[in-house]
Each structure stands twice: as C-alpha cells, then as structure tokens.
C-alpha cells in the first residue's frame, strides 16, 4: 500500500512542479473547444442539432484526459532514459505494484487535467445539466484516465526511446480522438463510422460524460460504464504483464 | 568464510554476440571484490544478471543463497546497487529520493527517517536535502546515490564504476566511506572501476574479464607476481592487452608485445 502511495505521490509531485506542462497541455483542448465550439455552432444549430458548444465540451474534456493519460504512461520512457527506471526495477516489490502505483498517479494527473478543461468550458459558457450527476461524470473521467494511462504504460514497456512517439501520436491517439464521437454525434452516421466508434474505448468515455453532463447518450450510461470498467481492468492486467517483462 | 555470490557457467548472448561467456566465480562474504575488464568486457551485463535486471541465456547464479531468476524479491532485498549511470529522479529533492527508496524497500518509518538523516550527513548533503536533484553537480549526485544504495542496509553492495568522472577528493571520500562500511557492517562489496589504483588499494581480491570470459582471479599481489609487473595497471594490461588478444593481433597489441619482449613498459 505504501509502495503504491509513494509512486502515486511521485507522479503528482512531478506534475505540480512543472507549471509549464500543466498550462501547456491545456492549450490544445482550449483551442479545439473555442475554435470548433464557436466556429461550427451556427451551422450545427441551423441543422437542428442544438447548442454545439454544449455538445462538444464533454468530447474536449475526454480529449484532454486522453492525451494527458497516454502521455503520463509513455513518460516512463524518460525514466528509462534518465535511469530512474532501474531504481524501481531492482526494488524488492512486485512489478505489478509498481506499475499500478505509477498508473494511478498518472491517471490522477490526467483526471485533474480533465477537471481543468471542464472548468475552462464552464468559464466560456458550458452548463452541466445537473450537479447531482457530477460525481458520476467524475467517475467516468477517472476510469477513462486510468484506462489510457495503463495503455500508455503498456506501450512504454515495449519502447526503448521516444523515436516512435510521433507514430503513436498520429496513428493511435489522433484516430482514437477523432473517431470517438467526441466532435460529432454518432447518430445517423455511415455504418463504418459507428462500427469504428463502437470498438473505440474512448467513445464510451465521451458518451458517459455526455450522458451525465448534457443528457444525450448513444450507447446508454450502463453500457458505457460496463465497457469502460472491463477495458480498464484488461488494460491494467496487460500493462502490468508487459511492465513485469521489462529487461534492461 | 562462506561465499555470498556464486556464479556457475554464466552465459548471456545478444543475438550472435556473446557478451558473457561461460563465467564462473564466487565472492566471499564480507570481502571487497573488484571486477575488472576493458570496456565492453561484459562487466555491466554480468552485474545486470546478478541484480535481476537481465535474464541469463544459461548458467546459474546464487546471491545470498537465492536465485535471481526465480526468487527475484529475496535477491532484491539482499543487495544495494550504485549504477554506472545516474538513476535519480531529477525532479525530486534529495530527501524525496531517499524517502522514495526507503518506502520501496519497506524500511519502517522511524528507522527510515533516522537513516536518511544519518546517511545524508555522511555524504555531506544534509544541508541540501530539500534541493531538487537537478541542481546538483555530478559528484553530489553520485554521493546521493551512494547514500541511497545503503539506506536499506544491504548485505551486498554493487558499485558499477561509482567514481567515474569524479575529482580525486570525492573519489577518496567515497572509497574511504565504502571501506569503513565494509569493516564496520561486514557488507560485501562488488565493484567495477577503470581506475586500477583504486582496485589495488580497495579490493581483497580481483577478477579480470575480457570478451566475456574470466581471465584471472586472485589478489592484486598475485597478479603482479604472475605478470612480473609492479602495478595492477601493468598487470591488467599484460593480461588483457597481450596474452589474451594475441590470437587477433592488431598493430597496437603487436607493438606492446614487442616492447614487453624487450623489457619495456607498455
């Protein structure tokens, strides 16, 4: 327990000490939120979709979580390169605990980042439908954060350096984001698009947030949480198996 | 005295390349053991296998009676290691690095606090305990790593070129501390270094490896006698520069051999 706590604390300290990173990683979600939210707002409304800013905000919150989470996981590569990973790998504790502790820390950071995007959205006019449902929304946000941090850790366990990072960015993270229904409704899309969205775990995070924050679910909140929980559990198991296999 | 490290027929291949080749040796409990060899001889690979970071291709290892492949946790509890390259978290303070290590090794809180203070004072970093490690000089980082490696009172201390790039003052400081620790606490020390005079002064016994193979093992005095040289450095060069690489003689080796034949120093 202590071990998990100290690893969690380390991730948090590293995050809070890097103010540039905290603010920097808010830039992209903010840009998407404002440019797309206000840019497409009038067309969306004319087409009968309602308030686009309300619609897109949960999607952008999910995006903030996705990027921070995967990056927190992948950050382990820096530990490998700067040597700190060795220190944790020779310690007399199970690697599963180590992986879980740092994943929990990374997920907490990603969750905080998601909260920050939510606060920004509220500042620009976003209104959650009900305060009572906020805790449920937070649960969905944390699960999403945990899922994708574990995913990042799993990837980082198999990577030697940051060379492959652009590859992951463009072929994994961007598609996850753009094909998740975070920017557009899934209703009435070509079957290919809805099928892809259905196998994209981020879709369920976005959907759960939309269900709780603005009332407009595609899969249904129960399905969202079921899929998120199962995927998160699988990813943590996979991540810790890959992490345990690391040799230096 | 009984042995605390036992290595039998240890081999590690990376594809076609054999980094460690059928290596066998043992280290006695409480001794200071120097593991020497030119760059790329297989020293670090061997240490990685001894410390559970790398699995051997074949062969057997016993550390304090345990097997690093199947009893990783027991083995990990028994040693401390100061790596060849830095392994601190730069974004944490000196104290936090120590604290992190102590928790990771399950050192109980009051003991942990006391030892952190004790060891940080020994390496003269107590005044700087709340500074981020990224502001430390190379020597300070090294000292901190040594303090950290000792925190959980290991039975065996691995030092992989701990003094590389340090000034003579810091080197002396570190070695006299390691020596005192070995005397006082009976910690077995397994060290590698390229500074032969350090190995000569510190080690009870010396092993020399090259191309992954054990070339010689014994005391520094035995080495000098066997190679008819006056310093361990000359003995080392005689062992690794001439005798062994003679089968693939290059210009430099040929010249050394020639000079030695005429009684010169290389």
Interface residues (C-beta under 8 A of the other chain):
Chain A: X2 X3 X5 X6 X10 X13 X14 X17 X18 X79 X82 X83 X84 X85 X86 X87 X88 X89 X90 X91 X92 X93 X94 X247 X248
Chain B: X48 X51 X52 X53 X54 X55 X73 X76 X77 X79 X81 X83 X85 X86 X87 X88 X89 X90 X91 X92 X96 X99 X100 X101 X103 X104 X105 X106 X132
